[in-house]
């Protein structure tokens, strides 16, 4: 693992209700002005906890010397195979690292711990939209190379997948391919997100270079 991290100081545990607001604030700080002016990721997390496809065992907090530095949540998902069947997998996110701890290896440490737990829970594969530069270090590949297309953009190079069980995705090839769409919990009402955000301290929304959404 990254030499900047002393893993003896790192602990992982499941989130509890007492952690909710601190984790939502962490998520807000981690994503604020990253992909758009402001962010919605903390509202996604807040809303997802009550959904049936939320995975409580993979609602994971990362602490260093007892200080909250990261969090990730997982959800059950599926690939719709071209033969009409579905293949259950998991997706995850937001994966949040406190701003002062970014780009030091904490995100990779959290992700790899969570992937091990997901495999133990029986997940055969994980899918995510994200940066191959980050996720590739943990074994993710462009999903279309395994016959899995992203519903919103079949040519997407940012839609990634990783087998947790070797050969699991052979079922996709045998079915002639498949399509992935995130669980409904990731598609939120922007007005509800704005209302929720007003519960937190005011922050300036900025339009910055590199943002994906306006």
Number of C-alpha atoms within 10 A of each C-alpha: 11 11 8 10 15 10 13 8 10 18 15 17 13 15 19 12 7 8 12 14 13 11 25 21 15 21 27 22 20 23 22 21 19 18 17 19 18 19 22 23 23 25 22 20 23 15 15 20 17 11 11 11 16 23 18 16 15 22 21 23 22 25 18 17 11 11 10 19 23 26 29 24 24 25 24 17 22 21 22 21 21 16 12 8 13 17 17 14 21 23 22 23 17 18 18 27 24 20 15 9 14 14 12 13 16 24 22 17 18 24 18 15 14 23 20 12 15 21 15 11 12 12 20 20 24 24 26 21 19 15 14 18 10 14 19 15 11 15 14 22 20 24 24 20 11 18 19 26 24 23 15 10 10 14 13 15 18 18 24 26 25 23 19 20 12 10 10 15 20 13 15 22 14 12 15 13 20 25 20 23 16 20 16 11 17 18 9 14 11 12 9 11 18 14 10 14 20 10 8 11 7 8 13 9 12 13 15 13 10 9 13 10 9 8
